[in-house]
Amino acid sequence: MSQVFSEETHRNLLARIPRCTGREISDWLRTVEEGPALGFEEKVRWLRQEHNLAYGHAKAIIHEYDLRRAARRLR
């Protein structure tokens, strides 16, 4: 079962990702977009395995990707 992060925790994780990974959020979102079509947890696992990310960072990236994708669909 996955952890549920608060909105504040999500934003804090996103803010730390560039410093911790050396890549901007937009780069990570593009990586996810170009990556395999998987479910949420599978995408998190893929980021962790392929890009050596911490669980919290991988989950925050996938959550942000899903939020932005949903927002695009509403337009």
TORZASE-273538 format. One record per residue (C-alpha): residue in one letter; chain; x, y, z. Coordinates in nm, 2 decimals, decimal comma, m for minus. Layout:
N
R | A | A | X | Y | Z
...
This chain:
75
R | M | A | 0,00 | 0,00 | 0,00
R | S | A | 0,14 | 0,34 | m0,09
R | Q | A | 0,19 | 0,63 | 0,14
R | V | A | m0,04 | 0,93 | 0,11
R | F | A | 0,14 | 1,26 | 0,12
R | S | A | m0,03 | 1,59 | 0,21
R | E | A | m0,03 | 1,87 | m0,04
R | E | A | 0,24 | 2,05 | 0,16
R | T | A | 0,46 | 1,74 | 0,17
R | H | A | 0,41 | 1,69 | m0,21
R | R | A | 0,51 | 2,05 | m0,28
R | N | A | 0,82 | 2,02 | m0,05
R | L | A | 0,93 | 1,70 | m0,22
R | L | A | 0,89 | 1,87 | m0,56
R | A | A | 1,10 | 2,17 | m0,45
R | R | A | 1,38 | 1,94 | m0,34
R | I | A | 1,40 | 1,72 | m0,65
R | P | A | 1,61 | 1,95 | m0,86
R | R | A | 1,87 | 1,98 | m0,59
R | C | A | 1,87 | 1,61 | m0,51
R | T | A | 1,87 | 1,48 | m0,86
R | G | A | 2,03 | 1,75 | m1,07
R | R | A | 1,73 | 1,76 | m1,30
R | E | A | 1,43 | 2,00 | m1,31
R | I | A | 1,08 | 1,88 | m1,26
R | S | A | 1,00 | 1,95 | m1,63
R | D | A | 1,28 | 1,71 | m1,73
R | W | A | 1,14 | 1,44 | m1,50
R | L | A | 0,79 | 1,49 | m1,64
R | R | A | 0,92 | 1,46 | m1,99
R | T | A | 1,09 | 1,13 | m1,89
R | V | A | 0,77 | 0,99 | m1,75
R | E | A | 0,58 | 1,10 | m2,07
R | E | A | 0,83 | 0,92 | m2,29
R | G | A | 0,85 | 0,62 | m2,06
R | P | A | 0,65 | 0,31 | m2,06
R | A | A | 0,27 | 0,31 | m2,02
R | L | A | 0,22 | 0,17 | m1,67
R | G | A | 0,00 | 0,22 | m1,37
R | F | A | 0,09 | 0,46 | m1,09
R | E | A | 0,29 | 0,22 | m0,86
R | E | A | 0,45 | 0,06 | m1,16
R | K | A | 0,57 | 0,40 | m1,29
R | V | A | 0,70 | 0,48 | m0,94
R | R | A | 0,89 | 0,15 | m0,94
R | W | A | 1,02 | 0,21 | m1,29
R | L | A | 1,16 | 0,56 | m1,19
R | R | A | 1,32 | 0,41 | m0,88
R | Q | A | 1,48 | 0,12 | m1,08
R | E | A | 1,58 | 0,30 | m1,40
R | H | A | 1,68 | 0,64 | m1,25
R | N | A | 1,78 | 0,55 | m0,89
R | L | A | 1,53 | 0,78 | m0,73
R | A | A | 1,41 | 0,77 | m0,37
R | Y | A | 1,05 | 0,64 | m0,33
R | G | A | 0,92 | 0,98 | m0,22
R | H | A | 1,07 | 1,17 | m0,51
R | A | A | 0,95 | 0,91 | m0,76
R | K | A | 0,60 | 0,92 | m0,61
R | A | A | 0,59 | 1,30 | m0,61
R | I | A | 0,70 | 1,31 | m0,98
R | I | A | 0,43 | 1,06 | m1,09
R | H | A | 0,17 | 1,23 | m0,88
R | E | A | 0,26 | 1,57 | m1,04
R | Y | A | 0,26 | 1,41 | m1,38
R | D | A | m0,09 | 1,27 | m1,32
R | L | A | m0,22 | 1,61 | m1,18
R | R | A | m0,09 | 1,80 | m1,49
R | R | A | m0,22 | 1,54 | m1,73
R | A | A | m0,57 | 1,56 | m1,57
R | A | A | m0,56 | 1,94 | m1,58
R | R | A | m0,48 | 1,93 | m1,96
R | R | A | m0,78 | 1,70 | m2,02
R | L | A | m1,01 | 1,95 | m1,85
R | R | A | m0,92 | 2,23 | m2,08
